[in-house]
Amino acid sequence: MECTMKKIYIVDVTNRDGVQTAKLGLSKLEKTMLNIYLNQMGVFQSEFGFPTTRHESLYLQANLELADMGVLHPIRLGGWIRAQVEDVKTAFKLVPKIRHLNLSVSTSEQMIVGKFQGRKTKDDILQMMVNAVDAAREHGAESVGVNAEDASRTDLDFLIKFASAAKQHGADRFRYCDTLGYNDPFTIYDTVKALTENVAMPIEIHCHGDLGMAVATSIAGAKGTIDGGQDAYINTTVNGIGERAGNADLVATVLALTKSKGFAGKYELGMPIDLSKSWEIANFASYAFGVPIPINQPGVGANAFSHASGIHADGVLKDPHNYELYDYAELGRGEPVTVETGREICSGEYGGISGFRHLMKKIEQKIGGKVEEEVGDVVEISFANAEEAEKVLELVRYANVCAQKPLVEDELLFIAKYPEIARKLLTLTPLI
Ligand SMILES: [Zn+2]
């Protein structure tokens, strides 16, 4: 019997669930920037995309290169595929260096009947999944997660049988997907605890907000896993962006795990999360997705630390703890933000060298010619010669074609520092 307390890890799925959301999407450079911010925050894993989708191949390869270079380190980059041998083969063919995979298949009666329409039985599903796990192992996957889609509408006995089979075939983690946001904190706790006790393997909790409970069900599920004696993993997305009503918001989930009455000081994160990056990552995702942060968003909303009514304002001025559970500075807030109200030069797909040099000069002045930590270590924003500046400008133009909006400073810096990686991210050739 182990006496050490099991821990909770964050697996962010913005670059998978977030980008598959209707009406929303990210360029490959934006996805890469998110991976960089997630790594800086201390997130354990980014589910960084779809290894069987051809237009993802170069992006996934480029990000794995960034991992080899130490830029995306220690974050783990995991791909999402269907639990099928064919998909495993395709994933390793298109992205040979992929090391971490999550294999997904529906397990509920509703989905098996409603989606497969009699073509597959529960036993077929189980067999398909174990074959896929075997194939992933044979191809050299370092870690394999198995996802039970619609787990919350799957009967517990089958879920236990399914997860146990996954474990026997060498799966490292089991993902319990509350795909439709059907669970509540009480039922997910009971179900996941029973599941954990029966299968004795780490469980990932994947929840949606259709009933407004994504964060609550996520932490309750994680508690069930920990209390059942295993490490827990929670799937989040930045700003909660995900299918339909969205997923568990990254910042809100970490706040709930570290500040709430039942979790603070009682449950531990496996990797410490640097919440001071919250403001930056939330605002970047908001800009990249083109979706404003709600005014009442926990931690990063415009009103999260605003007080107007007499009693509250008086109370917070006397002692912030009267009406604030945590401090704004912890979230990386409080720095003045410059909003350009006069002349503005932006990057664009038809930009020229003069505007580009002006932009880079401005960034240089702002950060004193050096960037520490933003995109890696120290970088000088100077180009060896005019040719090199032209080359970076050309990549910036292509990045603008993909983004269809001005690039942010970190993106410009990234392209200047890693032009060869940027070239890969920006190369899109339909393979038909
Ligand atoms: Zn989902």
Residues whose N, C-alpha, C, O or C-beta is under 5 A from the ligand:
A	BS01	ZN	D17
